[in-house]
Amino acid sequence: MLGGLFTILVSVILPVAVFIYACWKKSYVSFLLGVATFVVSQVTLRMPLLSVLEKNSTSYLFFSATQPILFALFLGVTAALIEEWGRYVTMRFLMKRRNWGHGVIFGLGHGGIEAILLVGIPMINAILMTPYLLTDSLSFISGIERLSAMFLHVGLSLMILQGVVKKQIRYVWIAIILHTIVNASIGVISYYVPTNLSLYIIEGFIVMMGLIMLAYSFVVRRKGSLR
């Protein structure tokens, strides 16, 4: 139960607290733009499209079953492409305040709504409906993963924002590559590593990437490339 409560703290209470802080600082627009970017790119476009393919395309099902590595790369690159270009379009045409703080808030909005929808709400349902199925270790891992993913989204958002401010598309492609590596690692690692170890290696890699992007965020701030 403690693991579940920790995951709810990270995946629900933290994003809500950030939104309240953003409202207090009058930067809620940037937070909501981050939320909208994830909802439109993933919930409205990519996920329904993949669901249609899964239900109606035998070629898609055959590909997923016979080419696990390529399929993992496919899932990773499609998520990265739609989210990072979505971030770019939103920041380029809708985001008016393009400094470091608003880039961070944007990333927390993006990562926060992802955490709420993919982990927070399912965890609340699990605690209410089937608490006997929860294990503290796995629940803690879910919370740590979501925190790391939020760090990742903050770093990627700042990277894309630099591309917008400097008018350099290369930042977008770098973000796409990094995002693809993180997403595809889930399928690739689980294929090559024994089942009893794969979860810990996958989560360790996600945590490492999250910390790297968090460090990158502070480097961006120190260099003053986003004021």
Secondary structure, 3 states (H helix, E strand, C coil): CHHHHHHHHHHHHHHHHHHHHHHHCCCHHHHHHHHHHHHHHHHHHHHHHHHHHHHHCHHHHHHHHHCHHHHHHHHHHHHHHHHHHHHHHHHHHCCCCCCHHHHHHHHHHHHHHHHHHHHHHHHHHHHHHCHHHCCHHHHHHHHHHHHHHHHHHHHHHHHHHHHHHHCCCHHHHHHHHHHHHHHHHHHHHHHHCCHHHHHHHHHHHHHHHHHHHHHHHHHHHHHCCCC
